[in-house]
Amino acid sequence: MIIQSENPALEVHDLTVSYDKKPVLWGVDFTIPKGALCGVIGPNGAGKSTLIKAIMQLIDIDSGYIKLFDRELDAVRKKVSYVPQRESVDWDFPASVMDVVLMGRYANLGLFKSPRKADKEAALKALELVGMESFRKRQISQLSGGQQQRIFLARSLTQNADMYLLDEPFAGVDAATEKAIVEILKNLADEGKTIIVVHHNLQSVENYFDWVLLLNLRLIASGPTKKVFTPALLEETYGGKLTLLAEVSELVKKGEFKAREKH
């Protein structure tokens, strides 16, 4: 089931991506409406991170095209913010929390220009939103995994983008950090921002997202969570793997999706 949206924030058409001539994404075709909080769901190796990287032009694609706000990425890059997986970053790089968050303003500063007062104020506001203002002078290498993830989100927020792409922002973070990040993302969506999140915890999908992509090499489903996050489509998404995830199997068997309790 693939439900298309009119005047989408993101349009992906016939996207195919291969690594070493082996397809990772095959003929993926979907749209996401403006203001959606969208979860990209699927088993390990399904191509979720590859999809995000393809949207950001971080990898080459074999076929298809991608449009953001009906334009190519280069034309709207300042409107798009990307938060990669925490594991892909060198956290030993000698930089303070404030330095990292200010990096989100560089696209608006221009080459060799120093941050202005307004940039520093935006960075402080973002740190306050993620509850990290008191850590602004700390070296990023001294932070916990959850704190580092909050800093990455703060950097993203300083861009004041219209679309945010987050690759597994909840991986390795504590319950309090996850709850704080979800609330921020929901507020951004309420403001009309489009949020796309690679996510792996099926129990929280219904509570977190209003739009879902189910992905496993090809696109299984795309649409409002209530319509596509179903036992049958989940089984199709995960059942192609040799080992059916126990979590999915149990959910499908019960025919229920209990949201994880808030802490």
N, C-alpha and C positions, 0 to 999 in steps of 0.2 A: 504494500500500500504506500504510494508516494503522492502526497498531497502538495500541490504547487500553490504558491502565494502570488498575488498580484503586487506589482511594484516592490519586489523583494530587495532586502538589504544585501543579500548574497545570492548569486546565481552560479551554480556549477553545472556545466553541460558536457556530458560524454567524457568525463575525466578518466584517463588511464595513466597509471604510473608504474614503472618497473624498476627493480633493482637487479643488476646482473642478468637482464633479460627475463627475469621472473616477475610476473605481474603482482603488484601489491594492492593496487586499486584497479578495478576493471569496469569501465563504462558507467561511472558514477554520475548521476544526474539528479539535481534537486534545487530547490529554492528555500530560503529562510526569510520570513517576514521581518520588517523593521520592528524593533522593540521586543523581539523574542529573547527569552532566556533558554538557550538550546543545549541539550546534552548530546554528545556524540558517544554512543554506547556500542560495545562489541567486545569479543574476546581478545586476549593478547595476540598480537600479530595480525589483527583485522585490518590495519591500515589507518587507524584513528589519528595517530601523530603524523603520519604521512600526509593525510588530508590537510591538516593544519599547515604543515610546511609547504605543501603545494599552493595553498591559498596565499601564503606569504612569499611565494617565489623563492623559497630557500632550497628547493630541489627542482630538477627538470621534470617536465611531464611529457608523456608520449603522444597524447592526443587530447582534444577537448579545449575548453576555455573556461575562465573564471572571471566573473564581474562582481565588483563591490560597488553598491550604489549606482549600478548600470554603467560603470567605468572600469578601466584597467587599474590595477593596484597602484602603479606609478603615479596616476593622476589623483589618487585619493589617499596616498600613503600616510599623510598627517592625520587622517581621520581614523586610522586603524592602529590598534595597539596589540602587541603580541607578548604573551608571557610563556616562555618555554618551560620545559621540565626542569626542575631544580637541579637534577643530576647532570644536566648538560652544561652547567656553569662552573667556571673556576672560582670557587669561593675563597681561595687563598690570595686572590688579587688584592693588592694593598689599597683599599678604598674604604671610606667611612660610609655609614648608612646614608648620611645626607648627600654624599657624592653620588651614590648609586641612584637615589631617588631623583636627584637633579638631572640625571641622564635622560629622564623622560621629557625634559624640556629642550634638549639640544636641537631637535628638528625645527623648533621655532626660533632658536637663537641665531642660527647661521654660523658659518665657519669662524673659529677663533674668537668668538664673542663670549664675554664672561656673563654668568647668570645675573639677571637684574633682581631688584628687590621683589618684583612681582613673581619671579620664578622661585625665589626662596620661600616666599609666602605660600605659593602653591604647593611646594614640596612639604612644608610644615603642615599644611592643611591635610595633605594626603597621609602623612605619618600619623596625624591625629585620628583620621578615619580608621586606620588599621591598628590603632592602639600602640604605636611604636615611637611616639614623639620623644620620649625620654631616652631613647637609644640612638638619637641622631648623630652623636659623636663616636659611637662604638664602631670598631672595625667589623666588617661583614663576616670575617672568618671566625669571630667570637660569638656569633649568634647560633641558636639552635635551628634545626630544620624548619620548624613552624615559623620562627621569627624571620628567617630568610625568605620564606614564601610570602609573608606579610610585606616585607620590603619590596619584593618583586611586584606585588600588587600595587603598592604605593607608587612605585616608579611608573607603572602603567597609568594610574589615575592622574598623574600630573600632566599627561598628554591631553587630557580632556577630549578623548577620542569619541567617535560615534559607533565604533565597533571594537569589541575586545575578543581576542582569541586566546584561550588559556588551555595549556596542555597539562592535564592532570594536576591542577592546583592544590588538590587535597591529599596528594600522595605524601605520606610521612608526617602529616601535621596532626596536632592533637584536636580533640573535639571542640575546644573553645575557639581555636583558630579557624577550624572549618565552619563553625557557626557564624563567626564574625565575617568571614569571606562571603558566605552565602547571602548574608543580609546586605552586604555592600553590592553584590551582583544584582540582587533583586531590586534594590533602590535605583541602580543604574538602568535596569530594564524599565522601571516605572517612569524614568525620565526620557524614555524613548531610545535608549542605547540598545544595540544588538549585541548579545553576549553568546559566545559559542565555547563550550567547555568539554574537553575530553574527560570522561568520567568512567569509573569502573565499578562503583558500589551500586548494585541494582536496587538495594533496599531504600535508598534515598532519592531515586530518580523522580518518583511522582511528587515528592515534597519539594524538590529543588527546581524542576524544569517545567515550562509550559509547552515546549516543543522538543521533539526527540528525533535523532537520526540513529537508526539501527544499521550497523555496518559490519560486514565480514567479507572482505575482498570486493564484493559488490554491495550495492545499497539494497538492504532488505526492506526498509521502510523509512518514511520521513513524514512528519506531520505533528499535529497537536498530541501531547502526551496521552491524553485520555483515549485517543483513537488508535494510536500505534503501539503503545506500550502494553501489549497483550500477551497472554501465554503462548498463543500460536506463533506470533511473530518473534517472540523471544526464543522459542524452540528452534525456529528456522535460523535465527541469527547465531545461536550457540551450538546447535545440533550438528553442524557441519564439521566440528572439531572431533578428533579421535576420542578425546576425553571430555565428556559433557560436564561442565562445571557443576559441582554439587549444589552450589547456591542456586543456580538457575533451575536445575532439576527439581529441587525442593519447592521453589516458587511456582513452577509450572504445575507440579503435582497437586499443590494445595489450591492453585488458582487464586492466589491472593498475593498482594504486595504490601507488606506492612512497612511503613516508613520507620526508619531508625529513630529511636527516642532521642529527644534533645537533652543535652547536658547543660 
